[in-house]
Amino acid sequence: MCNNRYFKFLLFFVSAFSFAQDNVSVNDFNFESTTNPAFSLLGETPTQINTPDNLKALGLYLSNGFSNTNIAVEVNPYWLIDFEVDRSYQNYRGLNTNDNGKTYIDPFIGLKTNSSFSVGYIDKQFSGFEAEKKTLAIGYRTTILQFYNTKRLDKIQEAIQQIDNGVQRPLNKLFEEFLAGENINFPGSGSCNALETDLELKAKYESLAQDFLDRILDEQVPDDPDALAIRGVNILSGMDRLKITKGDIVSSYFEDRCENIKNFVTNPKTVKPVFRLDGAIGYSVLFKENEVNTATANRFGAWLTADVAVQLNSQSYLHFYGIGKYVDDGFNIDNAGLYSNQYFWDYGGKVELELKKLKFSYEYLMRSIDSEQFRSVGNITYQVNNNISVTGGFGKDFPSDNNLVTILGINWGLDLGEDSFF
């Protein structure tokens, strides 16, 4: 309930901000999407430097003010398509063993786990046009290559080993053994955040916990003792067995297990590759008469981004990015209303300080067609929780005239609801 109230406040704040900007030159940067190539191609992202994350949830990118139909959706197919019958944490992170028995990470694993497709639809007034035009964009991005040093590889293996070791508290270990004997799947990452809100899930495990307690507390048959029940009695010998409840069992078990899962799920964000190379492509169509069945103008872009990540501490990095981007731009119109294509390169870099929940960055890009064309923008991103992040920024965009960039947006992730992903 608190999260809902907080989210509504953010929506109101963004709306208020957008209407308050009427008296200044505000750029059309309405979306907080640092990984969405569909809108990067249209200039609708706070940053042009794409750094793809693994998207377990659907990512929705919503417009400032919420007065139109502007929206983008980005999804990672890895979580929707079973590439393997039994997924494992080792496979997900690309861990392999070479002929010498040494563990390494597949440098190309991101092509499978860090790829996403994006679709966006906006009404936007482009340079040279008198009115807004309806525009549809699609995009794809992926991590082409990534390398880890020995220290970061060890951190990943530690997180996986923690998962393999399982729960640590004796009673939780016994409860997990009971679940296995009942052929019940252990709760996965999707269950950890849902226990308090999903009444059906909670009732399921509390019913199992009651069966577990009943089995421990039942009187034993001397000729056929229950080994699991005897071990349970020994574990509970130091407690008041009559006071422990099914709710206590479930709460303790999920806390223990989900701590392990959390350490792994956040591992890709806390243990970055030393070097990674990301790629993205985007294609968009502009409906000339604002009707879907009318003629269109087209824009295509393809770009590569290199990232060198210097680790400052366990959850902080300093990133140095470089980007090269090719664009075939058909969104150009002259005084006679005739459309034409323009080809150019964008190139430049970005410096980003990544802390636990905050990111501070500055990027500078040049455009090959004109020495006066450059983009100079600073950004701040705050991760409110696992599902919501807020971005703000300020600077100058590519057009040669005075073009102020003012950015405020929300990225809202929708959990797909699976109980387990592995």
N, C-alpha and C positions, 0 to 999 in steps of 0.2 A: 504493500500500500504506500509506503514511504517513497519507494522508487517511482511509482506512478505519479505521485504529487510532484516529485522533483522533476520528472520528465515534462509534465504539463507546464511547470514553471519555466523550463528551458524553452519550450515552444513559444510561450508568451513573450519571453525575453527576446528571442530571435525576431518575432513579429514586430515587437516594439522597436527593435534596433533598425529593422529595414525601413519602417515608415519614418523614423527619425532622421534618416539620411537624405531626405528629399532635397535639401538645400545644398548638397555638396556633389561633386562628381564621383559617382559610385559606379564602379565596374560591375559587370554582371556575374561576379563570382559567387554563385548562390549555393554551391554544394561543397560539403566537407568530404572529399573523396580523394585521398592521396594515392589510391591504387586503381582508379577507374579510367582505363584508356579511352572509353567512349566519350567521356566528358573532357578528358585532357585534350583530345583533338578539337573540341569545340571551345576551349578556353574557359571551362566551367569548373576548374579545380583550383584550390588554393596554391598548389605546387605543380609544376610541370615535371618534377623528378619522380618517376614512378618507382616505388619500393614495395612490391607485392607482399602481402601477408597471406597466411593460410586462413581462408574464410570458412569456419565451421558453420556459421549461420549465414542467412541471406543478409546482404548489406543493402539498406535503403538509404538513398541520399536525397534529402528533401530540400525544397527551395526556401529561401528567406521569405517570410511573410505569408506563405501558404495560400496565396490568393490565385494561384494558377495551377496548371496540371503538370508542372515540371517535376520529374521524378526519374531516378535511375535505380537499377537493380543489378547487383553483382553477385555471382554465385560460383562457388568452387565445386566442380563436378566430382572431385575425389570423394566428397562426403555423400554424394547421391548415387554413385555407381560402384558396385562391388567389383573392383578389379581382381580381388582374390577372395577365395572362399573364407579363409581365416586370416583376418588382418592381425598384425602384431605391432607392438611398439617399435621393435627393431626394424621391421620393414618400413614403417611409416617414416622413421628417421633416416632410412637408407643405410643402416649398419650392415657391413659385410666383413668377411674374414678372407685375407689373401692366402697364397700358398705357404707363406711363412708363419701362418697362424696369427698375424697381426690384424687388429680391427681397424677399419677405415670407413668413411662415409662416402657413399656413391655421390660423386660430384654432380650427377645429372638427376638426382632424386626429385629436385624441384620441378622438373618438367611434368611430373605426375601429381605431386602433393601441393605445389605452389602455383597452380595454373587456375585462371578464372575467366569467365565470360561476363561481359557487361552489356547492358542495353540501357539507353537513355532517350527520353523524349522531352523536348523543351520548345518553348516559344522564345525566340531571341532576336534582337535587332543587331545585325552584323554591320560592320563598317561599310558605308556607302549605301545602305538601304534606308528607306524612309520609314518602314514599319517592321514590326516583328515578323519573323518567318517560322513556320513550324518545321522542326528539324528532328530527324531520327538518327541515332548513332548506335553502332555496335562496336565492341572491342574485345580483345583477348590479350592477356598478359601472362608471363610465366617467369620463373627463375631458370635461366639456361644453365648456369654453372655456379658452383659454390665450393669453397675450400675452408676447412677447419684446421687449426693447429692442434697439437697434442693436448694442451691444457683444456681447450674447449671441448675436444672430443671426450676427454675424461669426465667432464661435467655432464655430458649427455649420457654417458654410460652409467654414471652414478644415479641419475634420475630413473633410468630403465631398471637398474638393479633394485632400486627401492620399490618399484612396481612389482618386480619378480619376487621380492621378499614378502610382499603382501602386508597385511595388518600385523601389528606388533603386540597388542595387548592380548594376554592369554585367553580371556573370555571371547574376544573378537575372533581370534584364531579358531576357537572351538565352534563359534557360531558359523563361521565360513565353512568349516568342515561339515557342519550340519546341513547347510545350504547345498553343498556339493552332493551329499548323500541323498538329498531330495530332488536332485537334478535341476536346481534353480541357478540360473545365470547370475553371476556376481554383478552388482550395479556398476554401470560404466559412467563415463564423464557426464553424460546428459542427465543422470539421476541426481548428481550432487547438488545442483542448484534448484532441483525441482521438489525435493523432499518435503519442504514446508508448504508448498503451494499445490502440489499434486496429491489430493486426498486419496485417490485410488492407489497410487504408488505407496504412500505412507501406510495405508490400511493393509496392503499386501505384505509388507515387511513386518509390520506389527503382528499380524496373524502368524507369520512364520516364527517370530520371536516368542510368541506365546506358546506355540507348539514346542519350541526349543526349551523354554522354561519348564513346561509340563513334563517333558521327558527327563529333565535333570531332577526335578523334585518328586517324580513318581517313586513309589517304594520298589526297591529292587527285588527280583526273584533270585534267591540264592543259587539255584541250579543253572540259571541263565542270565548272568549279570550283563547290564548294558555298559560297555566300556566307555562310550562317550558320556553317558550320564554320570558314571563314577568320576571321570576326570572333571566334569562340571562341578560336582559336589566339592571336590578338592580345591578347585579354583575359588569357589564361593565360600570356602570354610571360614575365611577371615571376615566375611560380611554377614549382615543380617539377610539371609536368603529370602525371607518373607517380605522384605521391603523393596527388593529389586523388581522393576516392572518391565513390561515389553517395550515401553517407550524408552527406558534407560538403555536397553539392549540395542535398539535400532539407532538411537542417537549416538551412542559410543561407537558402534560399528561404522556408521557412515562418516563420522568425524575422522576415524582412524584411516579408513580406506580412501576417502576423498582427499585427504591431505597428500597421499601418495599420487593420486591422479592429478591433483592440482599442480604438484611439482613437475609432472611430466607435460601436462597440457600447456603450462606457461614456459616450458623449456625452450621451444623455438623462439620465443620472444626475449628470453633472458640470456640465451647462449647463441650469439650471432656468428655467422661465418666470418672469417677474417677477410675474405674477398668473395664477392658475388657479382654475377653479371645477369641483369634482368633485361627482358625484351618485351615489347608490346606493339600491337598494331591496332589501328582503328579505322573505321569507314563510316561516313555519314552522308545523308542525303537531305537536301533542303528543298521543300516543296514550293515551287516558284509562285503558285497562286494560292498557297495555303490550303490546298485540297490534296488528299492522298492520291487521287487518280490523275493529277496534273503532272507536267514535266518537272524534272528535278535537276538540281545542280549537285555536284559530288565533291567530297573532300576525303583524301586518304593520307594516312600518316603511319610511319614505322620508326621505332626508336630503340636504342640500347642505352642502358644505364649501368655504370660500374659503381660499386660501393666498397670502400675500404673502411672497416669498422675497428676502431681502437678502443679496447675495453679499459674503462677507468676503474670500475669496481664490479661487484656481482650483478648489478642491475643498471649500470650506466655505461654509455658508449659515446664516443665522438666519431661521427660519420663524415667521410669525405666522398662526395658523389661527383661523377662526371657524366654528361649526357650528350648524345648526338641524335638528332631527330630530323627525318626527311618528311616533307609535307608537299603533297600535290593538292593545291587549294583551288577549288572551283567556285568558291563563294565570293566572287568578285563581279561587280556590276558597274557599267559606265553610265554616263548621263543619258545615253540613248536607251538604257534598259537592257543592254546586251551583256551576257555572261562571258567570262573568260577564265582561263586557268593560270595559276602562278605557282612556280616551283621554288622551294627554298629549303635551307637547313637552319635549324636552331641548334646551338651548341653552347655549353657553359658548364656550370657546376653549382654545388650546394654544400654548405657546412651545417651539420645538425648535431646538437647536444641532446642526447636521449637520456632522460632520467626515468625514475620508476613510473610516474604517471604524467610527466610533462615532457614536451619536446619543444626546443627552441631552434629555429633554423633560419638561414638566409640563403637565397639562391639568386644567381645572376646568369642570364642567358642573352646571347646575341643572335640576331637574325641575319642571314647571309645577304639578303636583298638590299639592305640599306644599313649603313653604319650608325644611323640614328635610331634604328629599331633595336630596343633592348628591353629586358624585363628585370626588374630589381625588386624583390619582394621578401619580406620577413614574415615568419609564421610562428604562432604558438598553438600547440595542441594539448588539451587536457583530457585524460581518460577518466571519465566520471565513474564508470564501472565497466564490467565485461561487455556490456551491450551498447553503451553510449559514450561518444567522445565529442568534444566541442573544439572547433578551430577558429582562431581569429588571426588576422594578418593585415599588413599595410605596406604599400609600396607603389611602384610604377609598372604598368604593363607595356607590351610591345609597341602599340601605335606611337608614331613620332610626336603627336601632339600631347599636351598635358593630360595624361590618363591616370587618374588616381585609382588604386586598387584598395578597396575596403572589404574585408572578408569576415563573415561570421556565419558559421554553419554547424549542422549536426549530422553525425553519422549514427544511424540506429541499426543495430544488428538484431535480426529475428532468429531466435533459437528454433531449429528444426524439430526438436522434441524427441529425438531418439533416446532410449535409455542407455544405449551403449554404442560405441563406435568401433570397438575392437572385440 
